[in-house]
Amino acid sequence: MTKNIGTPPDESLTEMALTQRYAASRTPVREALQRLEQDGLVERRGKVLTVRSHTAEEIVDMYESRIILEQAAAAKAARKRTTPSSSLVGLPEGLDQQVRRCPLTTLTYPGRWETVLTHYEALIQAIESEDATTAGAIAAAHMSEALNIRLQMYASNPGVL
């Protein structure tokens, strides 16, 4: 699980400040910043690294990609009744790192936990029944609802991206 570094979007990050803040040496901080930049969580503006913020359009793109990948992973799990391949699982995880930069999770939305648990129970049943079509549809519906909730959260407070 990626830990939020606690720095708001667009704030500058410097090796010196981070080494002091986390009582770490410069090498691991430098390597961490490089990894965050590779993962698209920070961006370079000249010589300065800043925490990257996402536009609503980028969030929609990420969720739409996750819908496709989650649907494929669930269908594959049902067909094989095994954990999907690491490459298929790794792709949504990379997108999830981007979404986790949002200050609030969609699980804070009223009633979302109950819905998620219902989706997961139905997904497990579809996988155990080797029903790839239903498993894929459940996964796609789950992520589509998450996207709709994220957009509602954004509409009421654009700062949640």
Buried (B, 14 or more C-beta within 10 A) or exposed (E): EEEEBEBEBEEEBBBEEBBEBEEEEEEEBEEBBEEBBEEBBBBEEEEEBBBBBBEEEBBBBBBBBBBBBBBBBBBBBBBEEEEBEEEBBEBBEBBEBBBBBBBEBBEEBEEBEEBBEEBEEBBEEBBEEEBBEBBBBBBBBBBBBBBEBBBEBBEEEEEBB
